[in-house]
Amino acid sequence: MPRYRPHVAARPSWRCRVCGAAWPCSPARLALLGEYREDRIGLLIYLATVLEEAAGDIGGQDRLTDRFLTWARAR
């Protein structure tokens, strides 16, 4: 039985350690939505924090906003 490997960011590139996609990749987004299922504000605070870290590592906070925050807004 294959073991689940969490899709986490590799710093300083902010690519997924498992699939190599820009983090948060689709599996990471699903995992975060599940983890913060009852706390959307907490999810957005967490993502804003890692957005600041990513902007420090790779720059371009404006272009990173969609990647890190927009997908997590309530629909």
mmCIF file of the N, C-alpha and C atoms, coordinates in Angstrom:
data_MODEL
# 
_entry.id   MODEL 
# 
loop_
_atom_site.group_PDB 
_atom_site.id 
_atom_site.type_symbol 
_atom_site.label_atom_id 
_atom_site.label_alt_id 
_atom_site.label_comp_id 
_atom_site.label_asym_id 
_atom_site.label_entity_id 
_atom_site.label_seq_id 
_atom_site.pdbx_PDB_ins_code 
_atom_site.Cartn_x 
_atom_site.Cartn_y 
_atom_site.Cartn_z 
_atom_site.occupancy 
_atom_site.B_iso_or_equiv 
_atom_site.pdbx_formal_charge 
_atom_site.auth_seq_id 
_atom_site.auth_comp_id 
_atom_site.auth_asym_id 
_atom_site.auth_atom_id 
_atom_site.pdbx_PDB_model_num 
ATOM 1   N N  . MET A 1 1  ? 0.841   -1.178 0.000  1.00 0.00 ? 1  MET A N  1 
ATOM 2   C CA . MET A 1 1  ? 0.000   0.000  0.000  1.00 0.00 ? 1  MET A CA 1 
ATOM 3   C C  . MET A 1 1  ? 0.888   1.245  0.000  1.00 0.00 ? 1  MET A C  1 
ATOM 4   N N  . PRO A 1 2  ? 0.693   2.149  -0.969 1.00 0.00 ? 2  PRO A N  1 
ATOM 5   C CA . PRO A 1 2  ? 1.522   3.356  -1.012 1.00 0.00 ? 2  PRO A CA 1 
ATOM 6   C C  . PRO A 1 2  ? 1.251   4.268  0.176  1.00 0.00 ? 2  PRO A C  1 
ATOM 7   N N  . ARG A 1 3  ? 2.292   4.858  0.653  1.00 0.00 ? 3  ARG A N  1 
ATOM 8   C CA . ARG A 1 3  ? 2.201   5.778  1.785  1.00 0.00 ? 3  ARG A CA 1 
ATOM 9   C C  . ARG A 1 3  ? 1.929   7.189  1.270  1.00 0.00 ? 3  ARG A C  1 
ATOM 10  N N  . TYR A 1 4  ? 1.045   7.918  1.949  1.00 0.00 ? 4  TYR A N  1 
ATOM 11  C CA . TYR A 1 4  ? 0.747   9.298  1.564  1.00 0.00 ? 4  TYR A CA 1 
ATOM 12  C C  . TYR A 1 4  ? 1.931   10.188 1.901  1.00 0.00 ? 4  TYR A C  1 
ATOM 13  N N  . ARG A 1 5  ? 2.322   11.002 0.954  1.00 0.00 ? 5  ARG A N  1 
ATOM 14  C CA . ARG A 1 5  ? 3.378   11.991 1.168  1.00 0.00 ? 5  ARG A CA 1 
ATOM 15  C C  . ARG A 1 5  ? 2.744   13.370 1.096  1.00 0.00 ? 5  ARG A C  1 
ATOM 16  N N  . PRO A 1 6  ? 2.835   14.142 2.155  1.00 0.00 ? 6  PRO A N  1 
ATOM 17  C CA . PRO A 1 6  ? 2.226   15.473 2.132  1.00 0.00 ? 6  PRO A CA 1 
ATOM 18  C C  . PRO A 1 6  ? 2.891   16.378 1.097  1.00 0.00 ? 6  PRO A C  1 
ATOM 19  N N  . HIS A 1 7  ? 2.081   17.149 0.419  1.00 0.00 ? 7  HIS A N  1 
ATOM 20  C CA . HIS A 1 7  ? 2.552   18.082 -0.601 1.00 0.00 ? 7  HIS A CA 1 
ATOM 21  C C  . HIS A 1 7  ? 2.928   19.394 0.090  1.00 0.00 ? 7  HIS A C  1 
ATOM 22  N N  . VAL A 1 8  ? 4.186   19.526 0.430  1.00 0.00 ? 8  VAL A N  1 
ATOM 23  C CA . VAL A 1 8  ? 4.686   20.706 1.149  1.00 0.00 ? 8  VAL A CA 1 
ATOM 24  C C  . VAL A 1 8  ? 5.666   21.460 0.258  1.00 0.00 ? 8  VAL A C  1 
ATOM 25  N N  . ALA A 1 9  ? 5.870   22.712 0.589  1.00 0.00 ? 9  ALA A N  1 
ATOM 26  C CA . ALA A 1 9  ? 6.734   23.577 -0.218 1.00 0.00 ? 9  ALA A CA 1 
ATOM 27  C C  . ALA A 1 9  ? 8.205   23.324 0.066  1.00 0.00 ? 9  ALA A C  1 
ATOM 28  N N  . ALA A 1 10 ? 8.984   23.354 -1.002 1.00 0.00 ? 10 ALA A N  1 
ATOM 29  C CA . ALA A 1 10 ? 10.444  23.326 -0.896 1.00 0.00 ? 10 ALA A CA 1 
ATOM 30  C C  . ALA A 1 10 ? 10.910  24.778 -0.998 1.00 0.00 ? 10 ALA A C  1 
ATOM 31  N N  . ARG A 1 11 ? 11.618  25.213 0.014  1.00 0.00 ? 11 ARG A N  1 
ATOM 32  C CA . ARG A 1 11 ? 12.106  26.585 -0.006 1.00 0.00 ? 11 ARG A CA 1 
ATOM 33  C C  . ARG A 1 11 ? 13.550  26.600 -0.449 1.00 0.00 ? 11 ARG A C  1 
ATOM 34  N N  . PRO A 1 12 ? 13.982  27.570 -1.162 1.00 0.00 ? 12 PRO A N  1 
ATOM 35  C CA . PRO A 1 12 ? 13.368  28.862 -1.440 1.00 0.00 ? 12 PRO A CA 1 
ATOM 36  C C  . PRO A 1 12 ? 12.583  28.913 -2.745 1.00 0.00 ? 12 PRO A C  1 
ATOM 37  N N  . SER A 1 13 ? 12.419  27.789 -3.450 1.00 0.00 ? 13 SER A N  1 
ATOM 38  C CA . SER A 1 13 ? 11.740  27.828 -4.749 1.00 0.00 ? 13 SER A CA 1 
ATOM 39  C C  . SER A 1 13 ? 10.219  27.876 -4.643 1.00 0.00 ? 13 SER A C  1 
ATOM 40  N N  . TRP A 1 14 ? 9.673   27.417 -3.521 1.00 0.00 ? 14 TRP A N  1 
ATOM 41  C CA . TRP A 1 14 ? 8.227   27.341 -3.311 1.00 0.00 ? 14 TRP A CA 1 
ATOM 42  C C  . TRP A 1 14 ? 7.557   26.460 -4.359 1.00 0.00 ? 14 TRP A C  1 
ATOM 43  N N  . ARG A 1 15 ? 8.229   25.357 -4.701 1.00 0.00 ? 15 ARG A N  1 
ATOM 44  C CA . ARG A 1 15 ? 7.662   24.301 -5.533 1.00 0.00 ? 15 ARG A CA 1 
ATOM 45  C C  . ARG A 1 15 ? 7.338   23.137 -4.605 1.00 0.00 ? 15 ARG A C  1 
ATOM 46  N N  . CYS A 1 16 ? 6.359   22.337 -4.984 1.00 0.00 ? 16 CYS A N  1 
ATOM 47  C CA . CYS A 1 16 ? 5.965   21.191 -4.173 1.00 0.00 ? 16 CYS A CA 1 
ATOM 48  C C  . CYS A 1 16 ? 7.070   20.149 -4.158 1.00 0.00 ? 16 CYS A C  1 
ATOM 49  N N  . ARG A 1 17 ? 7.376   19.628 -2.979 1.00 0.00 ? 17 ARG A N  1 
ATOM 50  C CA . ARG A 1 17 ? 8.415   18.605 -2.840 1.00 0.00 ? 17 ARG A CA 1 
ATOM 51  C C  . ARG A 1 17 ? 8.005   17.276 -3.469 1.00 0.00 ? 17 ARG A C  1 
ATOM 52  N N  . VAL A 1 18 ? 6.710   17.040 -3.621 1.00 0.00 ? 18 VAL A N  1 
ATOM 53  C CA . VAL A 1 18 ? 6.232   15.763 -4.146 1.00 0.00 ? 18 VAL A CA 1 
ATOM 54  C C  . VAL A 1 18 ? 6.021   15.814 -5.654 1.00 0.00 ? 18 VAL A C  1 
ATOM 55  N N  . CYS A 1 19 ? 5.246   16.791 -6.126 1.00 0.00 ? 19 CYS A N  1 
ATOM 56  C CA . CYS A 1 19 ? 4.874   16.809 -7.543 1.00 0.00 ? 19 CYS A CA 1 
ATOM 57  C C  . CYS A 1 19 ? 5.618   17.866 -8.360 1.00 0.00 ? 19 CYS A C  1 
ATOM 58  N N  . GLY A 1 20 ? 6.306   18.786 -7.711 1.00 0.00 ? 20 GLY A N  1 
ATOM 59  C CA . GLY A 1 20 ? 7.088   19.791 -8.414 1.00 0.00 ? 20 GLY A CA 1 
ATOM 60  C C  . GLY A 1 20 ? 6.305   20.988 -8.926 1.00 0.00 ? 20 GLY A C  1 
ATOM 61  N N  . ALA A 1 21 ? 4.993   21.007 -8.699 1.00 0.00 ? 21 ALA A N  1 
ATOM 62  C CA . ALA A 1 21 ? 4.167   22.130 -9.139 1.00 0.00 ? 21 ALA A CA 1 
ATOM 63  C C  . ALA A 1 21 ? 4.369   23.324 -8.204 1.00 0.00 ? 21 ALA A C  1 
ATOM 64  N N  . ALA A 1 22 ? 3.960   24.496 -8.680 1.00 0.00 ? 22 ALA A N  1 
ATOM 65  C CA . ALA A 1 22 ? 4.007   25.686 -7.826 1.00 0.00 ? 22 ALA A CA 1 
ATOM 66  C C  . ALA A 1 22 ? 3.138   25.434 -6.592 1.00 0.00 ? 22 ALA A C  1 
ATOM 67  N N  . TRP A 1 23 ? 3.700   25.704 -5.416 1.00 0.00 ? 23 TRP A N  1 
ATOM 68  C CA . TRP A 1 23 ? 2.971   25.449 -4.171 1.00 0.00 ? 23 TRP A CA 1 
ATOM 69  C C  . TRP A 1 23 ? 2.157   26.687 -3.796 1.00 0.00 ? 23 TRP A C  1 
ATOM 70  N N  . PRO A 1 24 ? 0.929   26.557 -3.327 1.00 0.00 ? 24 PRO A N  1 
ATOM 71  C CA . PRO A 1 24 ? 0.240   25.318 -3.020 1.00 0.00 ? 24 PRO A CA 1 
ATOM 72  C C  . PRO A 1 24 ? -0.346  24.654 -4.271 1.00 0.00 ? 24 PRO A C  1 
ATOM 73  N N  . CYS A 1 25 ? 0.074   23.422 -4.524 1.00 0.00 ? 25 CYS A N  1 
ATOM 74  C CA . CYS A 1 25 ? -0.429  22.646 -5.653 1.00 0.00 ? 25 CYS A CA 1 
ATOM 75  C C  . CYS A 1 25 ? -1.848  22.159 -5.329 1.00 0.00 ? 25 CYS A C  1 
ATOM 76  N N  . SER A 1 26 ? -2.496  21.553 -6.277 1.00 0.00 ? 26 SER A N  1 
ATOM 77  C CA . SER A 1 26 ? -3.882  21.100 -6.060 1.00 0.00 ? 26 SER A CA 1 
ATOM 78  C C  . SER A 1 26 ? -4.019  20.161 -4.857 1.00 0.00 ? 26 SER A C  1 
ATOM 79  N N  . PRO A 1 27 ? -3.165  19.136 -4.718 1.00 0.00 ? 27 PRO A N  1 
ATOM 80  C CA . PRO A 1 27 ? -3.291  18.278 -3.531 1.00 0.00 ? 27 PRO A CA 1 
ATOM 81  C C  . PRO A 1 27 ? -3.060  19.044 -2.222 1.00 0.00 ? 27 PRO A C  1 
ATOM 82  N N  . ALA A 1 28 ? -2.136  20.005 -2.226 1.00 0.00 ? 28 ALA A N  1 
ATOM 83  C CA . ALA A 1 28 ? -1.900  20.803 -1.019 1.00 0.00 ? 28 ALA A CA 1 
ATOM 84  C C  . ALA A 1 28 ? -3.122  21.659 -0.699 1.00 0.00 ? 28 ALA A C  1 
ATOM 85  N N  . ARG A 1 29 ? -3.748  22.223 -1.719 1.00 0.00 ? 29 ARG A N  1 
ATOM 86  C CA . ARG A 1 29 ? -4.948  23.036 -1.509 1.00 0.00 ? 29 ARG A CA 1 
ATOM 87  C C  . ARG A 1 29 ? -6.066  22.197 -0.905 1.00 0.00 ? 29 ARG A C  1 
ATOM 88  N N  . LEU A 1 30 ? -6.260  21.006 -1.442 1.00 0.00 ? 30 LEU A N  1 
ATOM 89  C CA . LEU A 1 30 ? -7.295  20.120 -0.886 1.00 0.00 ? 30 LEU A CA 1 
ATOM 90  C C  . LEU A 1 30 ? -7.003  19.777 0.566  1.00 0.00 ? 30 LEU A C  1 
ATOM 91  N N  . ALA A 1 31 ? -5.749  19.473 0.863  1.00 0.00 ? 31 ALA A N  1 
ATOM 92  C CA . ALA A 1 31 ? -5.371  19.142 2.237  1.00 0.00 ? 31 ALA A CA 1 
ATOM 93  C C  . ALA A 1 31 ? -5.589  20.342 3.167  1.00 0.00 ? 31 ALA A C  1 
ATOM 94  N N  . LEU A 1 32 ? -5.222  21.536 2.718  1.00 0.00 ? 32 LEU A N  1 
ATOM 95  C CA . LEU A 1 32 ? -5.415  22.738 3.535  1.00 0.00 ? 32 LEU A CA 1 
ATOM 96  C C  . LEU A 1 32 ? -6.893  23.026 3.760  1.00 0.00 ? 32 LEU A C  1 
ATOM 97  N N  . LEU A 1 33 ? -7.703  22.864 2.712  1.00 0.00 ? 33 LEU A N  1 
ATOM 98  C CA . LEU A 1 33 ? -9.144  23.079 2.877  1.00 0.00 ? 33 LEU A CA 1 
ATOM 99  C C  . LEU A 1 33 ? -9.723  22.089 3.874  1.00 0.00 ? 33 LEU A C  1 
ATOM 100 N N  . GLY A 1 34 ? -9.254  20.855 3.849  1.00 0.00 ? 34 GLY A N  1 
ATOM 101 C CA . GLY A 1 34 ? -9.715  19.869 4.827  1.00 0.00 ? 34 GLY A CA 1 
ATOM 102 C C  . GLY A 1 34 ? -9.257  20.198 6.234  1.00 0.00 ? 34 GLY A C  1 
ATOM 103 N N  . GLU A 1 35 ? -8.009  20.598 6.366  1.00 0.00 ? 35 GLU A N  1 
ATOM 104 C CA . GLU A 1 35 ? -7.449  20.921 7.681  1.00 0.00 ? 35 GLU A CA 1 
ATOM 105 C C  . GLU A 1 35 ? -8.134  22.134 8.310  1.00 0.00 ? 35 GLU A C  1 
ATOM 106 N N  . TYR A 1 36 ? -8.456  23.119 7.492  1.00 0.00 ? 36 TYR A N  1 
ATOM 107 C CA . TYR A 1 36 ? -9.072  24.354 7.975  1.00 0.00 ? 36 TYR A CA 1 
ATOM 108 C C  . TYR A 1 36 ? -10.567 24.407 7.644  1.00 0.00 ? 36 TYR A C  1 
ATOM 109 N N  . ARG A 1 37 ? -11.184 23.270 7.480  1.00 0.00 ? 37 ARG A N  1 
ATOM 110 C CA . ARG A 1 37 ? -12.587 23.162 7.065  1.00 0.00 ? 37 ARG A CA 1 
ATOM 111 C C  . ARG A 1 37 ? -13.522 24.049 7.886  1.00 0.00 ? 37 ARG A C  1 
ATOM 112 N N  . GLU A 1 38 ? -13.278 24.167 9.156  1.00 0.00 ? 38 GLU A N  1 
ATOM 113 C CA . GLU A 1 38 ? -14.142 24.951 10.038 1.00 0.00 ? 38 GLU A CA 1 
ATOM 114 C C  . GLU A 1 38 ? -13.569 26.335 10.352 1.00 0.00 ? 38 GLU A C  1 
ATOM 115 N N  . ASP A 1 39 ? -12.487 26.707 9.707  1.00 0.00 ? 39 ASP A N  1 
ATOM 116 C CA . ASP A 1 39 ? -11.816 27.964 10.058 1.00 0.00 ? 39 ASP A CA 1 
ATOM 117 C C  . ASP A 1 39 ? -11.222 28.629 8.814  1.00 0.00 ? 39 ASP A C  1 
ATOM 118 N N  . ARG A 1 40 ? -12.075 29.151 7.943  1.00 0.00 ? 40 ARG A N  1 
ATOM 119 C CA . ARG A 1 40 ? -11.608 29.781 6.700  1.00 0.00 ? 40 ARG A CA 1 
ATOM 120 C C  . ARG A 1 40 ? -10.728 30.991 7.001  1.00 0.00 ? 40 ARG A C  1 
ATOM 121 N N  . ILE A 1 41 ? -11.060 31.752 8.042  1.00 0.00 ? 41 ILE A N  1 
ATOM 122 C CA . ILE A 1 41 ? -10.230 32.912 8.417  1.00 0.00 ? 41 ILE A CA 1 
ATOM 123 C C  . ILE A 1 41 ? -8.833  32.440 8.818  1.00 0.00 ? 41 ILE A C  1 
ATOM 124 N N  . GLY A 1 42 ? -8.756  31.381 9.586  1.00 0.00 ? 42 GLY A N  1 
ATOM 125 C CA . GLY A 1 42 ? -7.463  30.825 9.981  1.00 0.00 ? 42 GLY A CA 1 
ATOM 126 C C  . GLY A 1 42 ? -6.643  30.387 8.775  1.00 0.00 ? 42 GLY A C  1 
ATOM 127 N N  . LEU A 1 43 ? -7.310  29.780 7.785  1.00 0.00 ? 43 LEU A N  1 
ATOM 128 C CA . LEU A 1 43 ? -6.630  29.380 6.553  1.00 0.00 ? 43 LEU A CA 1 
ATOM 129 C C  . LEU A 1 43 ? -6.062  30.598 5.839  1.00 0.00 ? 43 LEU A C  1 
ATOM 130 N N  . LEU A 1 44 ? -6.848  31.655 5.718  1.00 0.00 ? 44 LEU A N  1 
ATOM 131 C CA . LEU A 1 44 ? -6.381  32.860 5.036  1.00 0.00 ? 44 LEU A CA 1 
ATOM 132 C C  . LEU A 1 44 ? -5.236  33.525 5.789  1.00 0.00 ? 44 LEU A C  1 
ATOM 133 N N  . ILE A 1 45 ? -5.273  33.501 7.104  1.00 0.00 ? 45 ILE A N  1 
ATOM 134 C CA . ILE A 1 45 ? -4.165  34.057 7.901  1.00 0.00 ? 45 ILE A CA 1 
ATOM 135 C C  . ILE A 1 45 ? -2.900  33.229 7.674  1.00 0.00 ? 45 ILE A C  1 
ATOM 136 N N  . TYR A 1 46 ? -3.036  31.907 7.702  1.00 0.00 ? 46 TYR A N  1 
ATOM 137 C CA . TYR A 1 46 ? -1.885  31.039 7.442  1.00 0.00 ? 46 TYR A CA 1 
ATOM 138 C C  . TYR A 1 46 ? -1.304  31.305 6.051  1.00 0.00 ? 46 TYR A C  1 
ATOM 139 N N  . LEU A 1 47 ? -2.186  31.365 5.053  1.00 0.00 ? 47 LEU A N  1 
ATOM 140 C CA . LEU A 1 47 ? -1.716  31.581 3.685  1.00 0.00 ? 47 LEU A CA 1 
ATOM 141 C C  . LEU A 1 47 ? -1.084  32.960 3.505  1.00 0.00 ? 47 LEU A C  1 
ATOM 142 N N  . ALA A 1 48 ? -1.609  33.973 4.182  1.00 0.00 ? 48 ALA A N  1 
ATOM 143 C CA . ALA A 1 48 ? -1.005  35.304 4.107  1.00 0.00 ? 48 ALA A CA 1 
ATOM 144 C C  . ALA A 1 48 ? 0.396   35.289 4.728  1.00 0.00 ? 48 ALA A C  1 
ATOM 145 N N  . THR A 1 49 ? 0.567   34.505 5.778  1.00 0.00 ? 49 THR A N  1 
ATOM 146 C CA . THR A 1 49 ? 1.876   34.386 6.420  1.00 0.00 ? 49 THR A CA 1 
ATOM 147 C C  . THR A 1 49 ? 2.879   33.723 5.490  1.00 0.00 ? 49 THR A C  1 
ATOM 148 N N  . VAL A 1 50 ? 2.479   32.606 4.851  1.00 0.00 ? 50 VAL A N  1 
ATOM 149 C CA . VAL A 1 50 ? 3.425   31.944 3.953  1.00 0.00 ? 50 VAL A CA 1 
ATOM 150 C C  . VAL A 1 50 ? 3.626   32.749 2.670  1.00 0.00 ? 50 VAL A C  1 
ATOM 151 N N  . LEU A 1 51 ? 2.624   33.542 2.281  1.00 0.00 ? 51 LEU A N  1 
ATOM 152 C CA . LEU A 1 51 ? 2.793   34.446 1.132  1.00 0.00 ? 51 LEU A CA 1 
ATOM 153 C C  . LEU A 1 51 ? 3.919   35.431 1.415  1.00 0.00 ? 51 LEU A C  1 
ATOM 154 N N  . GLU A 1 52 ? 3.945   36.001 2.607  1.00 0.00 ? 52 GLU A N  1 
ATOM 155 C CA . GLU A 1 52 ? 5.019   36.934 2.976  1.00 0.00 ? 52 GLU A CA 1 
ATOM 156 C C  . GLU A 1 52 ? 6.377   36.244 2.931  1.00 0.00 ? 52 GLU A C  1 
ATOM 157 N N  . GLU A 1 53 ? 6.447   35.001 3.409  1.00 0.00 ? 53 GLU A N  1 
ATOM 158 C CA . GLU A 1 53 ? 7.709   34.260 3.368  1.00 0.00 ? 53 GLU A CA 1 
ATOM 159 C C  . GLU A 1 53 ? 8.133   34.002 1.926  1.00 0.00 ? 53 GLU A C  1 
ATOM 160 N N  . ALA A 1 54 ? 7.179   33.602 1.090  1.00 0.00 ? 54 ALA A N  1 
ATOM 161 C CA . ALA A 1 54 ? 7.481   33.324 -0.317 1.00 0.00 ? 54 ALA A CA 1 
ATOM 162 C C  . ALA A 1 54 ? 7.922   34.594 -1.038 1.00 0.00 ? 54 ALA A C  1 
ATOM 163 N N  . ALA A 1 55 ? 7.270   35.702 -0.760 1.00 0.00 ? 55 ALA A N  1 
ATOM 164 C CA . ALA A 1 55 ? 7.644   36.969 -1.396 1.00 0.00 ? 55 ALA A CA 1 
ATOM 165 C C  . ALA A 1 55 ? 9.079   37.339 -1.023 1.00 0.00 ? 55 ALA A C  1 
ATOM 166 N N  . GLY A 1 56 ? 9.475   37.033 0.196  1.00 0.00 ? 56 GLY A N  1 
ATOM 167 C CA . GLY A 1 56 ? 10.853  37.280 0.610  1.00 0.00 ? 56 GLY A CA 1 
ATOM 168 C C  . GLY A 1 56 ? 11.845  36.383 -0.114 1.00 0.00 ? 56 GLY A C  1 
ATOM 169 N N  . ASP A 1 57 ? 11.423  35.157 -0.412 1.00 0.00 ? 57 ASP A N  1 
ATOM 170 C CA . ASP A 1 57 ? 12.306  34.201 -1.083 1.00 0.00 ? 57 ASP A CA 1 
ATOM 171 C C  . ASP A 1 57 ? 12.355  34.405 -2.593 1.00 0.00 ? 57 ASP A C  1 
ATOM 172 N N  . ILE A 1 58 ? 11.182  34.614 -3.220 1.00 0.00 ? 58 ILE A N  1 
ATOM 173 C CA . ILE A 1 58 ? 11.151  34.666 -4.685 1.00 0.00 ? 58 ILE A CA 1 
ATOM 174 C C  . ILE A 1 58 ? 10.627  35.981 -5.241 1.00 0.00 ? 58 ILE A C  1 
ATOM 175 N N  . GLY A 1 59 ? 10.198  36.892 -4.375 1.00 0.00 ? 59 GLY A N  1 
ATOM 176 C CA . GLY A 1 59 ? 9.746   38.210 -4.817 1.00 0.00 ? 59 GLY A CA 1 
ATOM 177 C C  . GLY A 1 59 ? 8.392   38.178 -5.497 1.00 0.00 ? 59 GLY A C  1 
ATOM 178 N N  . GLY A 1 60 ? 7.907   39.356 -5.848 1.00 0.00 ? 60 GLY A N  1 
ATOM 179 C CA . GLY A 1 60 ? 6.668   39.476 -6.605 1.00 0.00 ? 60 GLY A CA 1 
ATOM 180 C C  . GLY A 1 60 ? 5.411   39.210 -5.814 1.00 0.00 ? 60 GLY A C  1 
ATOM 181 N N  . GLN A 1 61 ? 5.232   39.906 -4.694 1.00 0.00 ? 61 GLN A N  1 
ATOM 182 C CA . GLN A 1 61 ? 4.057   39.662 -3.850 1.00 0.00 ? 61 GLN A CA 1 
ATOM 183 C C  . GLN A 1 61 ? 2.748   39.812 -4.618 1.00 0.00 ? 61 GLN A C  1 
ATOM 184 N N  . ASP A 1 62 ? 2.674   40.775 -5.531 1.00 0.00 ? 62 ASP A N  1 
ATOM 185 C CA . ASP A 1 62 ? 1.430   40.982 -6.276 1.00 0.00 ? 62 ASP A CA 1 
ATOM 186 C C  . ASP A 1 62 ? 1.044   39.753 -7.085 1.00 0.00 ? 62 ASP A C  1 
ATOM 187 N N  . ARG A 1 63 ? 1.995   39.153 -7.785 1.00 0.00 ? 63 ARG A N  1 
ATOM 188 C CA . ARG A 1 63 ? 1.671   37.977 -8.592 1.00 0.00 ? 63 ARG A CA 1 
ATOM 189 C C  . ARG A 1 63 ? 1.472   36.731 -7.734 1.00 0.00 ? 63 ARG A C  1 
ATOM 190 N N  . LEU A 1 64 ? 1.998   36.728 -6.533 1.00 0.00 ? 64 LEU A N  1 
ATOM 191 C CA . LEU A 1 64 ? 1.832   35.584 -5.639 1.00 0.00 ? 64 LEU A CA 1 
ATOM 192 C C  . LEU A 1 64 ? 0.474   35.579 -4.934 1.00 0.00 ? 64 LEU A C  1 
ATOM 193 N N  . THR A 1 65 ? -0.197  36.717 -4.904 1.00 0.00 ? 65 THR A N  1 
ATOM 194 C CA . THR A 1 65 ? -1.479  36.798 -4.199 1.00 0.00 ? 65 THR A CA 1 
ATOM 195 C C  . THR A 1 65 ? -2.486  35.800 -4.760 1.00 0.00 ? 65 THR A C  1 
ATOM 196 N N  . ASP A 1 66 ? -2.616  35.722 -6.075 1.00 0.00 ? 66 ASP A N  1 
ATOM 197 C CA . ASP A 1 66 ? -3.533  34.745 -6.668 1.00 0.00 ? 66 ASP A CA 1 
ATOM 198 C C  . ASP A 1 66 ? -3.129  33.329 -6.292 1.00 0.00 ? 66 ASP A C  1 
ATOM 199 N N  . ARG A 1 67 ? -1.866  33.057 -6.389 1.00 0.00 ? 67 ARG A N  1 
ATOM 200 C CA . ARG A 1 67 ? -1.358  31.711 -6.102 1.00 0.00 ? 67 ARG A CA 1 
ATOM 201 C C  . ARG A 1 67 ? -1.615  31.292 -4.661 1.00 0.00 ? 67 ARG A C  1 
ATOM 202 N N  . PHE A 1 68 ? -1.474  32.215 -3.718 1.00 0.00 ? 68 PHE A N  1 
ATOM 203 C CA . PHE A 1 68 ? -1.572  31.862 -2.310 1.00 0.00 ? 68 PHE A CA 1 
ATOM 204 C C  . PHE A 1 68 ? -2.929  32.165 -1.673 1.00 0.00 ? 68 PHE A C  1 
ATOM 205 N N  . LEU A 1 69 ? -3.626  33.193 -2.109 1.00 0.00 ? 69 LEU A N  1 
ATOM 206 C CA . LEU A 1 69 ? -4.827  33.620 -1.387 1.00 0.00 ? 69 LEU A CA 1 
ATOM 207 C C  . LEU A 1 69 ? -6.137  33.499 -2.149 1.00 0.00 ? 69 LEU A C  1 
ATOM 208 N N  . THR A 1 70 ? -6.154  33.893 -3.396 1.00 0.00 ? 70 THR A N  1 
ATOM 209 C CA . THR A 1 70 ? -7.413  34.012 -4.120 1.00 0.00 ? 70 THR A CA 1 
ATOM 210 C C  . THR A 1 70 ? -8.204  32.707 -4.141 1.00 0.00 ? 70 THR A C  1 
ATOM 211 N N  . TRP A 1 71 ? -7.554  31.587 -4.314 1.00 0.00 ? 71 TRP A N  1 
ATOM 212 C CA . TRP A 1 71 ? -8.249  30.303 -4.400 1.00 0.00 ? 71 TRP A CA 1 
ATOM 213 C C  . TRP A 1 71 ? -8.958  29.935 -3.091 1.00 0.00 ? 71 TRP A C  1 
ATOM 214 N N  . ALA A 1 72 ? -8.503  30.473 -1.987 1.00 0.00 ? 72 ALA A N  1 
ATOM 215 C CA . ALA A 1 72 ? -9.023  30.065 -0.670 1.00 0.00 ? 72 ALA A CA 1 
ATOM 216 C C  . ALA A 1 72 ? -10.189 30.907 -0.185 1.00 0.00 ? 72 ALA A C  1 
ATOM 217 N N  . ARG A 1 73 ? -10.542 31.953 -0.918 1.00 0.00 ? 73 ARG A N  1 
ATOM 218 C CA . ARG A 1 73 ? -11.660 32.795 -0.491 1.00 0.00 ? 73 ARG A CA 1 
ATOM 219 C C  . ARG A 1 73 ? -12.956 32.000 -0.515 1.00 0.00 ? 73 ARG A C  1 
ATOM 220 N N  . ALA A 1 74 ? -13.846 32.356 0.385  1.00 0.00 ? 74 ALA A N  1 
ATOM 221 C CA . ALA A 1 74 ? -15.170 31.706 0.413  1.00 0.00 ? 74 ALA A CA 1 
ATOM 222 C C  . ALA A 1 74 ? -15.910 31.991 -0.875 1.00 0.00 ? 74 ALA A C  1 
ATOM 223 N N  . ARG A 1 75 ? -16.634 31.011 -1.344 1.00 0.00 ? 75 ARG A N  1 
ATOM 224 C CA . ARG A 1 75 ? -17.398 31.171 -2.593 1.00 0.00 ? 75 ARG A CA 1 
ATOM 225 C C  . ARG A 1 75 ? -18.844 31.428 -2.306 1.00 0.00 ? 75 ARG A C  1 
# 
